[in-house]
């Protein structure tokens, strides 16, 4: 049985799937799509095989992360590498064992939403890191296709309010450059 639907551009997509094989095409009108789908189904009844489904391949995410880490150790600081190791520990195991070619933008958005519950800063950093891992795999030829994390919109991050304890505030004016000392006021919060 064929599936016929209209895409966002207004064109009609017809798709016929049977036992691991598929064939699809795009048309300007629904009638053209229905006519094409009927022809494919007639060929199937006559015994003709459909094209085998293209398997999406590429390395596993954990393999791509290992390759990225091996190269990043030469150019990133220890602190940054430690943060990336922390981000890697947050990834669900089901994603680490998934091939890069099977990631979708919907999965990337869902992962971003999942991490956003822990905080916007963490979500933005994890998605940015995964974007870099995919870019690295793509640059090295291990992965071809769009970067699913490239389209994820970052969360808005709010700056934190910082308070100084009275003991710390006494040293602060001495550390400021002379040009900024004049007219500056320090507010101390006593607890």
C-alpha positions as CSV (number, residue, x, y, z in Angstrom):
1,X,0.0,0.0,0.0
2,X,1.3,3.5,-0.9
3,X,1.6,6.4,1.4
4,X,0.9,9.8,-0.2
5,X,1.3,13.1,1.7
6,X,1.9,16.7,0.9
7,X,5.2,18.2,2.1
8,X,5.9,21.7,3.4
9,X,6.8,22.9,-0.1
10,X,3.4,21.9,-1.4
11,X,4.6,19.0,-3.5
12,X,3.1,15.5,-3.1
13,X,5.3,12.6,-2.0
14,X,4.4,9.0,-2.8
15,X,6.1,6.2,-1.0
16,X,5.7,2.4,-1.4
17,X,7.3,0.1,1.3
18,X,7.5,-3.6,1.4
19,X,9.6,-6.0,3.5
20,X,12.7,-3.8,3.9
21,X,12.6,-2.3,0.4
22,X,11.1,1.0,-0.6
23,X,10.6,3.4,-3.5
24,X,9.5,7.0,-3.3
25,X,9.1,10.0,-5.6
26,X,7.8,13.6,-5.5
27,X,5.2,15.1,-7.7
28,X,3.4,18.4,-8.4
29,X,-0.1,17.0,-8.0
30,X,-1.8,14.3,-5.9
31,X,-3.2,12.6,-9.1
32,X,0.3,12.2,-10.5
33,X,1.5,10.7,-7.2
34,X,-1.5,8.3,-7.0
35,X,-0.9,7.2,-10.7
36,X,2.9,6.6,-10.0
37,X,2.1,4.6,-6.7
38,X,-0.5,2.5,-8.6
39,X,2.1,1.7,-11.3
40,X,4.7,0.6,-8.6
41,X,2.1,-1.6,-6.9
42,X,1.3,-3.2,-10.2
43,X,5.0,-3.9,-10.8
44,X,5.1,-5.5,-7.3
45,X,2.2,-7.7,-8.1
46,X,3.9,-8.8,-11.3
47,X,6.9,-10.0,-9.2
48,X,9.3,-7.1,-9.6
49,X,11.5,-6.2,-6.6
50,X,11.7,-2.7,-5.2
51,X,15.1,-1.0,-4.6
52,X,16.8,-2.2,-1.4
53,X,16.5,0.4,1.4
54,X,19.8,2.4,1.7
55,X,21.3,1.6,5.0
56,X,22.6,4.6,6.9
57,X,26.0,3.8,8.2
58,X,29.0,5.5,9.6
59,X,30.7,5.0,12.9
60,X,28.9,4.6,16.2
61,X,28.6,7.8,18.3
62,X,31.0,6.5,20.9
63,X,33.6,5.7,18.2
64,X,33.3,9.3,16.8
65,X,33.7,10.7,20.3
66,X,36.9,8.6,20.8
67,X,38.3,9.9,17.5
68,X,37.4,13.5,18.4
69,X,39.0,13.1,21.8
70,X,42.2,11.7,20.4
71,X,42.6,14.7,18.1
72,X,41.3,17.3,20.6
73,X,43.9,16.3,23.3
74,X,46.5,18.1,21.3
75,X,44.7,21.4,21.0
76,X,42.3,21.7,24.0
77,X,43.1,22.4,27.7
78,X,42.8,19.8,30.4
79,X,39.8,21.7,31.9
80,X,37.9,21.7,28.6
81,X,38.6,18.0,28.0
82,X,37.4,17.2,31.6
83,X,34.2,19.1,30.8
84,X,33.7,17.1,27.6
85,X,34.3,13.9,29.5
86,X,31.5,15.0,31.9
87,X,29.2,15.7,29.0
88,X,30.0,12.2,27.6
89,X,28.9,10.7,30.9
90,X,25.5,12.4,30.6
91,X,24.7,10.8,27.2
92,X,22.2,8.0,27.4
93,X,23.8,4.6,26.5
94,X,21.2,4.1,23.8
95,X,22.6,7.1,21.9
96,X,26.3,6.1,22.3
97,X,25.7,2.9,20.5
98,X,23.8,4.5,17.6
99,X,25.3,5.0,14.2
100,X,25.9,8.7,13.2
101,X,23.9,8.2,10.0
102,X,20.8,7.3,12.0
103,X,20.6,10.4,14.0
104,X,17.8,12.8,13.1
105,X,17.1,16.4,13.9
106,X,14.1,15.3,15.9
107,X,16.4,13.2,18.1
108,X,18.8,16.1,18.5
109,X,16.0,18.4,19.5
110,X,14.6,15.9,22.0
111,X,18.1,15.5,23.5
112,X,18.4,19.2,23.8
113,X,15.0,19.4,25.5
114,X,16.0,16.6,27.9
115,X,19.2,18.4,28.9
116,X,17.3,21.8,29.1
117,X,15.5,20.4,32.1
118,X,18.8,20.2,33.9
119,X,19.6,23.8,32.9
120,X,20.1,25.9,29.7
121,X,23.9,26.2,30.1
122,X,24.4,22.4,30.3
123,X,22.0,21.8,27.3
124,X,23.8,24.4,25.1
125,X,27.3,23.0,26.0
126,X,26.4,19.3,25.4
127,X,24.7,20.1,22.0
128,X,27.6,22.3,21.0
129,X,30.0,19.5,21.9
130,X,28.0,16.9,19.9
131,X,27.9,19.4,17.0
132,X,31.7,19.5,17.1
133,X,31.9,15.7,17.2
134,X,29.7,15.4,14.1
135,X,31.6,18.1,12.3
136,X,34.9,16.3,13.1
137,X,33.5,13.0,11.7
138,X,32.3,14.8,8.6
139,X,35.6,16.5,8.0
140,X,37.5,13.2,8.3
141,X,35.1,11.5,5.9
142,X,33.7,9.1,8.4
143,X,30.2,10.6,8.1
144,X,28.3,12.1,5.2
145,X,25.1,14.0,5.6
146,X,23.7,17.0,7.5
147,X,24.7,17.6,11.1
148,X,21.5,16.9,13.1
149,X,22.8,19.1,15.9
150,X,23.5,22.0,13.6
151,X,19.9,23.1,13.4
152,X,19.2,23.0,17.2
153,X,18.5,26.4,18.6
154,X,20.4,27.3,21.7
155,X,18.6,28.1,24.9
156,X,18.8,31.6,26.2
157,X,21.3,31.8,29.1
158,X,20.9,34.3,31.9
159,X,23.8,35.8,33.7
160,X,24.1,34.9,37.3
161,X,23.9,37.5,40.1
162,X,27.1,37.4,42.1
163,X,27.4,38.5,45.7
164,X,30.5,39.2,47.6
165,X,30.9,38.5,51.3
166,X,32.1,41.4,53.4
167,X,35.5,39.8,53.9
168,X,36.1,39.5,50.2
169,X,34.8,43.0,49.3
170,X,37.6,44.7,51.2
171,X,40.2,43.4,48.8
172,X,38.3,44.2,45.7
173,X,39.1,48.0,45.3
174,X,42.8,47.3,45.5
175,X,42.6,44.9,42.6
176,X,40.8,47.3,40.2
177,X,42.9,49.3,37.8
178,X,43.3,52.9,39.0
179,X,41.2,54.3,36.1
180,X,38.1,52.4,37.4
181,X,38.5,53.1,41.1
182,X,37.2,56.7,41.1
183,X,33.5,56.9,41.6
184,X,33.0,53.2,42.1
185,X,30.7,52.0,44.8
186,X,30.7,48.6,46.4
187,X,27.6,47.2,48.0
188,X,28.1,44.5,50.6
189,X,25.5,42.0,51.5
190,X,25.6,40.9,55.1
191,X,24.1,37.5,55.9
